């Protein structure tokens, strides 16, 4: 999704993934044509960004991956992610 957004004009994009392997793959795939894209290995429930860093946060699949069931543990992790999103949004 970040490639598509970049290609239609959104140039200030930071993407995160919990998998270092995925981040390395995305960096490699975009190195030549989209070197400005940022990809970082990070847990969405414990982001290292300052408060009010971003104007928009989009989720492409993290919530779906997290919602394995409706247990209290899953709900707590989802709430952590939403709290982090709220914290980093302007």
MOPAC internal coordinates of N, CA, C and O (Angstrom, degrees):
PM7 1SCF
backbone

  N    0.0000 0     0.00 0     0.00 0    0    0    0
  C    1.4438 1     0.00 0     0.00 0    1    0    0
  C    1.5276 1   110.79 1     0.00 0    2    1    0
  O    1.2310 1   119.85 1   142.92 1    3    2    1
  N    1.3270 1   117.89 1   -37.08 1    3    2    1
  C    1.4648 1   119.81 1  -178.66 1    5    3    2
  C    1.5186 1   111.59 1   -62.84 1    6    5    3
  O    1.2310 1   120.64 1   142.94 1    7    6    5
  N    1.3293 1   116.38 1   -37.06 1    7    6    5
  C    1.4830 1   119.45 1   177.03 1    9    7    6
  C    1.5180 1   110.60 1   -61.39 1   10    9    7
  O    1.2310 1   120.54 1   133.80 1   11   10    9
  N    1.3295 1   116.56 1   -46.20 1   11   10    9
  C    1.4663 1   120.57 1  -179.13 1   13   11   10
  C    1.5185 1   111.28 1   -62.77 1   14   13   11
  O    1.2310 1   120.20 1   135.78 1   15   14   13
  N    1.3211 1   117.22 1   -44.22 1   15   14   13
  C    1.4635 1   120.62 1   177.96 1   17   15   14
  C    1.5242 1   111.03 1   -62.00 1   18   17   15
  O    1.2310 1   120.73 1   136.96 1   19   18   17
  N    1.3192 1   116.21 1   -43.04 1   19   18   17
  C    1.4591 1   120.87 1   178.54 1   21   19   18
  C    1.5254 1   110.70 1   -60.34 1   22   21   19
  O    1.2310 1   121.02 1   134.93 1   23   22   21
  N    1.3196 1   115.65 1   -45.07 1   23   22   21
  C    1.4687 1   120.67 1  -176.36 1   25   23   22
  C    1.5265 1   113.51 1   -66.82 1   26   25   23
  O    1.2310 1   119.91 1   158.12 1   27   26   25
  N    1.3368 1   117.77 1   -21.88 1   27   26   25
  C    1.4703 1   119.48 1   177.21 1   29   27   26
  C    1.5180 1   112.34 1   -98.71 1   30   29   27
  O    1.2310 1   120.55 1  -172.30 1   31   30   29
  N    1.3580 1   116.55 1     7.70 1   31   30   29
  C    1.4572 1   118.43 1   170.45 1   33   31   30
  C    1.5123 1   117.72 1   120.94 1   34   33   31
  O    1.2310 1   119.37 1   170.80 1   35   34   33
  N    1.3061 1   118.80 1    -9.20 1   35   34   33
  C    1.4691 1   120.71 1   178.36 1   37   35   34
  C    1.5256 1   108.21 1   -85.61 1   38   37   35
  O    1.2310 1   120.19 1   -73.18 1   39   38   37
  N    1.3197 1   117.24 1   106.82 1   39   38   37
  C    1.4593 1   121.17 1  -169.54 1   41   39   38
  C    1.5226 1   114.36 1   -99.80 1   42   41   39
  O    1.2310 1   119.29 1   158.96 1   43   42   41
  N    1.3225 1   118.96 1   -21.04 1   43   42   41
  C    1.4573 1   121.72 1  -176.97 1   45   43   42
  C    1.5303 1   109.14 1   -99.65 1   46   45   43
  O    1.2310 1   120.53 1   -98.26 1   47   46   45
  N    1.3324 1   116.58 1    81.74 1   47   46   45
  C    1.4580 1   122.42 1  -173.66 1   49   47   46
  C    1.5245 1   109.78 1  -123.71 1   50   49   47
  O    1.2310 1   121.42 1   -48.75 1   51   50   49
  N    1.3236 1   114.90 1   131.25 1   51   50   49
  C    1.4528 1   122.20 1   174.06 1   53   51   50
  C    1.5199 1   107.43 1  -122.10 1   54   53   51
  O    1.2310 1   120.33 1   -54.00 1   55   54   53
  N    1.3214 1   116.97 1   126.00 1   55   54   53
  C    1.4609 1   121.83 1   179.01 1   57   55   54
  C    1.5167 1   109.30 1  -115.86 1   58   57   55
  O    1.2310 1   121.10 1   -35.22 1   59   58   57
  N    1.3383 1   115.51 1   144.78 1   59   58   57
  C    1.4633 1   119.50 1   175.98 1   61   59   58
  C    1.5209 1   109.88 1  -125.00 1   62   61   59
  O    1.2310 1   121.37 1   -25.61 1   63   62   61
  N    1.3213 1   114.99 1   154.39 1   63   62   61
  C    1.4588 1   122.21 1   173.07 1   65   63   62
  C    1.5146 1   107.21 1  -150.85 1   66   65   63
  O    1.2310 1   120.46 1   -32.62 1   67   66   65
  N    1.3006 1   116.73 1   147.38 1   67   66   65
  C    1.4522 1   120.35 1  -179.92 1   69   67   66
  C    1.5308 1   111.83 1   -73.80 1   70   69   67
  O    1.2310 1   120.70 1   162.40 1   71   70   69
  N    1.3324 1   116.27 1   -17.60 1   71   70   69
  C    1.4601 1   121.84 1  -178.00 1   73   71   70
  C    1.5242 1   111.60 1   -94.96 1   74   73   71
  O    1.2310 1   120.89 1   -61.30 1   75   74   73
  N    1.3142 1   115.91 1   118.70 1   75   74   73
  C    1.4582 1   120.76 1   176.15 1   77   75   74
  C    1.5270 1   110.73 1   -61.44 1   78   77   75
  O    1.2310 1   120.33 1   144.20 1   79   78   77
  N    1.3150 1   116.97 1   -35.80 1   79   78   77
  C    1.4584 1   122.10 1   179.75 1   81   79   78
  C    1.5363 1   110.93 1   -63.22 1   82   81   79
  O    1.2310 1   119.95 1   137.89 1   83   82   81
  N    1.3197 1   117.70 1   -42.11 1   83   82   81
  C    1.4647 1   121.64 1   177.93 1   85   83   82
  C    1.5226 1   110.14 1   -64.83 1   86   85   83
  O    1.2310 1   120.29 1   136.61 1   87   86   85
  N    1.3164 1   117.05 1   -43.39 1   87   86   85
  C    1.4687 1   121.28 1   179.78 1   89   87   86
  C    1.5214 1   110.10 1   -61.35 1   90   89   87
  O    1.2310 1   119.86 1   134.21 1   91   90   89
  N    1.3166 1   117.86 1   -45.79 1   91   90   89
  C    1.4640 1   121.10 1   178.41 1   93   91   90
  C    1.5191 1   111.16 1   -61.16 1   94   93   91
  O    1.2310 1   120.27 1   139.35 1   95   94   93
  N    1.3142 1   117.09 1   -40.65 1   95   94   93
  C    1.4681 1   121.89 1   178.56 1   97   95   94
  C    1.5362 1   110.68 1   -62.77 1   98   97   95
  O    1.2310 1   120.07 1   135.13 1   99   98   97
  N    1.3198 1   117.47 1   -44.87 1   99   98   97
  C    1.4655 1   121.25 1  -179.69 1  101   99   98
  C    1.5276 1   111.30 1   -66.24 1  102  101   99
  O    1.2310 1   120.35 1   139.88 1  103  102  101
  N    1.3217 1   116.95 1   -40.12 1  103  102  101
  C    1.4652 1   120.05 1   176.66 1  105  103  102
  C    1.5203 1   110.55 1   -60.83 1  106  105  103
  O    1.2310 1   120.86 1   135.46 1  107  106  105
  N    1.3154 1   115.96 1   -44.54 1  107  106  105
  C    1.4724 1   121.05 1  -179.61 1  109  107  106
  C    1.5330 1   111.14 1   -64.13 1  110  109  107
  O    1.2310 1   120.17 1   135.42 1  111  110  109
  N    1.3220 1   117.28 1   -44.58 1  111  110  109
  C    1.4660 1   121.49 1  -177.79 1  113  111  110
  C    1.5243 1   112.65 1   -65.30 1  114  113  111
  O    1.2310 1   120.02 1   152.05 1  115  114  113
  N    1.3094 1   117.56 1   -27.95 1  115  114  113
  C    1.4677 1   120.93 1  -174.73 1  117  115  114
  C    1.5214 1   113.92 1  -108.53 1  118  117  115
  O    1.2310 1   120.35 1  -179.93 1  119  118  117
  N    1.3065 1   116.93 1     0.07 1  119  118  117
  C    1.4636 1   121.98 1  -174.56 1  121  119  118
  C    1.5298 1   112.81 1   -54.95 1  122  121  119
  O    1.2310 1   119.97 1   135.73 1  123  122  121
  N    1.2995 1   117.66 1   -44.27 1  123  122  121
  C    1.4665 1   120.82 1  -174.99 1  125  123  122
  C    1.5280 1   112.63 1   -80.55 1  126  125  123
  O    1.2310 1   119.91 1   129.34 1  127  126  125
  N    1.3181 1   117.78 1   -50.66 1  127  126  125
  C    1.4676 1   120.88 1  -172.18 1  129  127  126
  C    1.5300 1   114.16 1   -89.58 1  130  129  127
  O    1.2310 1   120.20 1   156.40 1  131  130  129
  N    1.3313 1   117.23 1   -23.60 1  131  130  129
  C    1.4664 1   120.64 1  -176.17 1  133  131  130
  C    1.5288 1   110.31 1  -139.62 1  134  133  131
  O    1.2310 1   119.54 1  -120.88 1  135  134  133
  N    1.3068 1   118.49 1    59.12 1  135  134  133
  C    1.4685 1   119.63 1  -175.87 1  137  135  134
  C    1.5301 1   113.93 1   -66.24 1  138  137  135
  O    1.2310 1   119.92 1   163.59 1  139  138  137
  N    1.3331 1   117.76 1   -16.41 1  139  138  137
  C    1.4581 1   120.62 1  -179.47 1  141  139  138
  C    1.5330 1   112.76 1   -76.57 1  142  141  139
  O    1.2310 1   120.31 1   161.50 1  143  142  141
  N    1.3462 1   117.01 1   -18.50 1  143  142  141
  C    1.4620 1   119.44 1   178.94 1  145  143  142
  C    1.5169 1   109.88 1   -63.69 1  146  145  143
  O    1.2310 1   120.95 1   -42.80 1  147  146  145
  N    1.3301 1   115.78 1   137.20 1  147  146  145
  C    1.4646 1   121.40 1   179.63 1  149  147  146
  C    1.5191 1   109.21 1  -107.94 1  150  149  147
  O    1.2310 1   120.86 1   -48.08 1  151  150  149
  N    1.3207 1   115.96 1   131.92 1  151  150  149
  C    1.4583 1   122.54 1   176.19 1  153  151  150
  C    1.5180 1   107.82 1  -129.07 1  154  153  151
  O    1.2310 1   120.58 1   -52.36 1  155  154  153
  N    1.3369 1   116.50 1   127.64 1  155  154  153
  C    1.4582 1   120.41 1  -177.19 1  157  155  154
  C    1.5255 1   110.32 1  -133.05 1  158  157  155
  O    1.2310 1   121.19 1   -37.13 1  159  158  157
  N    1.3144 1   115.32 1   142.87 1  159  158  157
  C    1.4564 1   120.82 1   174.50 1  161  159  158
  C    1.5247 1   107.83 1   -80.12 1  162  161  159
  O    1.2310 1   121.39 1   -58.72 1  163  162  161
  N    1.3361 1   114.95 1   121.28 1  163  162  161
  C    1.4610 1   118.21 1  -176.22 1  165  163  162
  C    1.5260 1   109.82 1  -163.91 1  166  165  163
  O    1.2310 1   120.82 1   -31.37 1  167  166  165
  N    1.3093 1   116.05 1   148.63 1  167  166  165
  C    1.4568 1   124.00 1   174.62 1  169  167  166
  C    1.5291 1   108.05 1   -87.02 1  170  169  167
  O    1.2310 1   120.07 1   -55.06 1  171  170  169
  N    1.3082 1   117.47 1   124.94 1  171  170  169
  C    1.4709 1   121.58 1  -177.41 1  173  171  170
  C    1.5222 1   112.51 1   -65.91 1  174  173  171
  O    1.2310 1   119.93 1   164.96 1  175  174  173
  N    1.3303 1   117.74 1   -15.04 1  175  174  173
  C    1.4631 1   120.12 1   178.20 1  177  175  174
  C    1.5234 1   112.18 1   -91.40 1  178  177  175
  O    1.2310 1   120.68 1   173.93 1  179  178  177
  N    1.3541 1   116.30 1    -6.07 1  179  178  177
  C    1.4729 1   121.46 1  -178.78 1  181  179  178
  C    1.5261 1   109.51 1  -145.10 1  182  181  179
  O    1.2310 1   120.41 1  -119.45 1  183  182  181
  N    1.3069 1   116.82 1    60.55 1  183  182  181
  C    1.4651 1   119.93 1  -177.05 1  185  183  182
  C    1.5228 1   111.59 1   -70.55 1  186  185  183
  O    1.2310 1   121.17 1   -33.82 1  187  186  185
  N    1.3120 1   115.37 1   146.18 1  187  186  185
  C    1.4650 1   121.55 1  -177.88 1  189  187  186
  C    1.5362 1   112.41 1   -94.27 1  190  189  187
  O    1.2310 1   119.75 1  -166.75 1  191  190  189
  N    1.2981 1   118.08 1    13.25 1  191  190  189
  C    1.4604 1   121.48 1  -179.91 1  193  191  190
  C    1.5253 1   110.51 1   -84.51 1  194  193  191
  O    1.2310 1   121.49 1   -27.70 1  195  194  193
  N    1.3253 1   114.75 1   152.30 1  195  194  193
  C    1.4603 1   120.18 1   174.57 1  197  195  194
  C    1.5230 1   110.17 1   -68.82 1  198  197  195
  O    1.2310 1   121.09 1   -18.51 1  199  198  197
  N    1.3113 1   115.52 1   161.49 1  199  198  197
  C    1.4603 1   120.10 1   174.79 1  201  199  198
  C    1.5236 1   109.98 1   -60.24 1  202  201  199
  O    1.2310 1   120.76 1   -32.72 1  203  202  201
  N    1.3154 1   116.15 1   147.28 1  203  202  201
  C    1.4690 1   123.15 1   175.40 1  205  203  202
  C    1.5210 1   113.14 1    59.21 1  206  205  203
  O    1.2310 1   120.03 1  -142.25 1  207  206  205
  N    1.3083 1   117.55 1    37.75 1  207  206  205
  C    1.4655 1   121.74 1  -178.41 1  209  207  206
  C    1.5275 1   112.33 1   -80.81 1  210  209  207
  O    1.2310 1   119.88 1   144.13 1  211  210  209
  N    1.3191 1   117.84 1   -35.87 1  211  210  209
  C    1.4584 1   121.14 1  -170.52 1  213  211  210
  C    1.5244 1   112.62 1  -118.78 1  214  213  211
  O    1.2310 1   121.35 1   -32.50 1  215  214  213
  N    1.3328 1   115.03 1   147.50 1  215  214  213
  C    1.4541 1   121.16 1   175.08 1  217  215  214
  C    1.5128 1   112.31 1   -86.88 1  218  217  215
  O    1.2310 1   120.23 1   157.21 1  219  218  217
  N    1.3265 1   117.17 1   -22.79 1  219  218  217
  C    1.4656 1   122.86 1  -178.51 1  221  219  218
  C    1.5174 1   108.23 1  -145.07 1  222  221  219
  O    1.2310 1   120.82 1   -37.59 1  223  222  221
  N    1.3251 1   116.05 1   142.41 1  223  222  221
  C    1.4605 1   121.91 1   171.64 1  225  223  222
  C    1.5224 1   106.92 1  -129.44 1  226  225  223
  O    1.2310 1   120.62 1   -54.00 1  227  226  225
  N    1.3248 1   116.42 1   126.00 1  227  226  225
  C    1.4645 1   122.09 1   177.33 1  229  227  226
  C    1.5215 1   108.90 1  -115.83 1  230  229  227
  O    1.2310 1   120.64 1   -36.30 1  231  230  229
  N    1.3246 1   116.37 1   143.70 1  231  230  229
  C    1.4537 1   121.83 1   176.09 1  233  231  230
  C    1.5200 1   108.44 1  -117.93 1  234  233  231
  O    1.2310 1   120.82 1   -53.82 1  235  234  233
  N    1.3324 1   116.03 1   126.18 1  235  234  233
  C    1.4589 1   119.89 1  -178.42 1  237  235  234
  C    1.5217 1   113.20 1  -102.53 1  238  237  235
  O    1.2310 1   119.03 1   169.47 1  239  238  237
  N    1.2978 1   119.46 1   -10.53 1  239  238  237
  C    1.4544 1   119.39 1  -179.76 1  241  239  238
  C    1.5133 1   114.83 1   179.35 1  242  241  239
  O    1.2310 1   120.32 1   174.77 1  243  242  241
  N    1.3133 1   116.98 1    -5.23 1  243  242  241
  C    1.4620 1   120.04 1  -177.28 1  245  243  242
  C    1.5276 1   111.13 1   -62.26 1  246  245  243
  O    1.2310 1   120.13 1   133.78 1  247  246  245
  N    1.3101 1   117.36 1   -46.22 1  247  246  245
  C    1.4609 1   120.37 1  -178.99 1  249  247  246
  C    1.5295 1   110.53 1   -61.03 1  250  249  247
  O    1.2310 1   120.43 1   135.83 1  251  250  249
  N    1.3228 1   116.79 1   -44.17 1  251  250  249
  C    1.4664 1   119.84 1   177.75 1  253  251  250
  C    1.5248 1   111.29 1   -59.03 1  254  253  251
  O    1.2310 1   120.42 1   136.81 1  255  254  253
  N    1.3265 1   116.81 1   -43.19 1  255  254  253
  C    1.4608 1   120.80 1  -179.96 1  257  255  254
  C    1.5238 1   111.95 1   -66.55 1  258  257  255
  O    1.2310 1   120.55 1   145.84 1  259  258  257
  N    1.3112 1   116.56 1   -34.16 1  259  258  257
  C    1.4629 1   120.74 1  -178.29 1  261  259  258
  C    1.5308 1   112.32 1   -75.19 1  262  261  259
  O    1.2310 1   119.90 1   150.94 1  263  262  261
  N    1.3112 1   117.79 1   -29.06 1  263  262  261
  C    1.4674 1   121.83 1  -172.96 1  265  263  262
  C    1.5329 1   112.38 1   -85.18 1  266  265  263
  O    1.2310 1   120.91 1  -120.13 1  267  266  265
  N    1.3133 1   115.86 1    59.87 1  267  266  265
  C    1.4634 1   121.02 1  -178.97 1  269  267  266
  C    1.5273 1   111.78 1   -68.01 1  270  269  267
  O    1.2310 1   120.72 1   148.78 1  271  270  269
  N    1.3197 1   116.23 1   -31.22 1  271  270  269
  C    1.4725 1   121.69 1   178.51 1  273  271  270
  C    1.5220 1   108.13 1  -159.12 1  274  273  271
  O    1.2310 1   120.78 1     7.60 1  275  274  273
  N    1.3212 1   116.11 1  -172.40 1  275  274  273
  C    1.4721 1   118.40 1  -179.01 1  277  275  274
  C    1.5274 1   111.74 1  -109.59 1  278  277  275
  O    1.2310 1   121.00 1  -146.66 1  279  278  277
  N    1.3195 1   115.69 1    33.34 1  279  278  277
  C    1.4602 1   120.55 1   178.56 1  281  279  278
  C    1.5228 1   110.44 1   -71.55 1  282  281  279
  O    1.2310 1   121.31 1   -19.12 1  283  282  281
  N    1.3305 1   115.10 1   160.88 1  283  282  281
  C    1.4606 1   120.33 1   178.78 1  285  283  282
  C    1.5269 1   111.42 1   -61.47 1  286  285  283
  O    1.2310 1   119.91 1   143.73 1  287  286  285
  N    1.3288 1   117.78 1   -36.27 1  287  286  285
  C    1.4679 1   121.57 1   179.06 1  289  287  286
  C    1.5281 1   111.42 1   -63.69 1  290  289  287
  O    1.2310 1   120.84 1   135.19 1  291  290  289
  N    1.3199 1   116.00 1   -44.81 1  291  290  289
  C    1.4692 1   120.35 1   178.35 1  293  291  290
  C    1.5270 1   109.93 1   -63.49 1  294  293  291
  O    1.2310 1   120.41 1   134.00 1  295  294  293
  N    1.3040 1   116.82 1   -46.00 1  295  294  293
  C    1.4675 1   120.42 1   179.72 1  297  295  294
  C    1.5229 1   111.13 1   -60.71 1  298  297  295
  O    1.2310 1   120.32 1   140.80 1  299  298  297
  N    1.3282 1   117.00 1   -39.20 1  299  298  297
  C    1.4685 1   120.68 1   179.18 1  301  299  298
  C    1.5223 1   110.66 1   -64.80 1  302  301  299
  O    1.2310 1   119.97 1   138.35 1  303  302  301
  N    1.3399 1   117.66 1   -41.65 1  303  302  301
  C    1.4704 1   120.61 1   178.14 1  305  303  302
  C    1.5171 1   111.75 1   -65.77 1  306  305  303
  O    1.2310 1   120.14 1   139.49 1  307  306  305
  N    1.3162 1   117.33 1   -40.51 1  307  306  305
  C    1.4635 1   121.13 1   177.25 1  309  307  306
  C    1.5268 1   109.80 1   -62.57 1  310  309  307
  O    1.2310 1   120.38 1   137.24 1  311  310  309
  N    1.3273 1   116.88 1   -42.76 1  311  310  309
  C    1.4614 1   120.28 1   177.86 1  313  311  310
  C    1.5213 1   111.44 1   -63.21 1  314  313  311
  O    1.2310 1   119.92 1   144.11 1  315  314  313
  N    1.3421 1   117.76 1   -35.89 1  315  314  313
  C    1.4677 1   120.64 1   175.28 1  317  315  314
  C    1.5229 1   111.04 1   -61.85 1  318  317  315
  O    1.2310 1   120.58 1   136.83 1  319  318  317
  N    1.3354 1   116.49 1   -43.17 1  319  318  317
  C    1.4615 1   119.94 1   179.37 1  321  319  318
  C    1.5273 1   110.80 1   -61.92 1  322  321  319
  O    1.2310 1   120.60 1   134.09 1  323  322  321
  N    1.3379 1   116.47 1   -45.91 1  323  322  321
  C    1.4625 1   119.23 1   179.99 1  325  323  322
  C    1.5228 1   111.60 1   -65.76 1  326  325  323
  O    1.2310 1   119.92 1   145.12 1  327  326  325
  N    1.3134 1   117.75 1   -34.88 1  327  326  325
  C    1.4642 1   120.79 1   176.57 1  329  327  326
  C    1.5295 1   110.35 1   -64.95 1  330  329  327
  O    1.2310 1   120.36 1   140.62 1  331  330  329
  N    1.3187 1   116.92 1   -39.38 1  331  330  329
  C    1.4614 1   120.71 1   177.45 1  333  331  330
  C    1.5199 1   111.15 1   -67.02 1  334  333  331
  O    1.2310 1   120.37 1   138.91 1  335  334  333
  N    1.3114 1   116.90 1   -41.09 1  335  334  333
  C    1.4689 1   120.07 1   176.92 1  337  335  334
  C    1.5235 1   109.48 1   -60.47 1  338  337  335
  O    1.2310 1   120.57 1   133.59 1  339  338  337
  N    1.3050 1   116.51 1   -46.41 1  339  338  337
  C    1.4662 1   120.91 1   178.83 1  341  339  338
  C    1.5313 1   110.25 1   -59.60 1  342  341  339
  O    1.2310 1   120.00 1   139.38 1  343  342  341
  N    1.3130 1   117.60 1   -40.62 1  343  342  341
  C    1.4733 1   122.20 1  -177.69 1  345  343  342
  C    1.5218 1   111.95 1   -66.12 1  346  345  343
  O    1.2310 1   120.11 1   139.24 1  347  346  345
  N    1.3363 1   117.39 1   -40.76 1  347  346  345
  C    1.4711 1   119.39 1  -175.43 1  349  347  346
  C    1.5321 1   113.45 1   -86.19 1  350  349  347
  O    1.2310 1   119.97 1   169.77 1  351  350  349
  N    1.3252 1   117.66 1   -10.23 1  351  350  349
  C    1.4695 1   120.27 1   177.11 1  353  351  350
  C    1.5187 1   111.48 1   -79.24 1  354  353  351
  O    1.2310 1   121.06 1   -37.90 1  355  354  353
  N    1.3362 1   115.57 1   142.10 1  355  354  353
  C    1.4639 1   120.57 1   174.70 1  357  355  354
  C    1.5033 1   110.09 1   -70.62 1  358  357  355
  O    1.2310 1   120.10 1   180.00 1  359  358  357

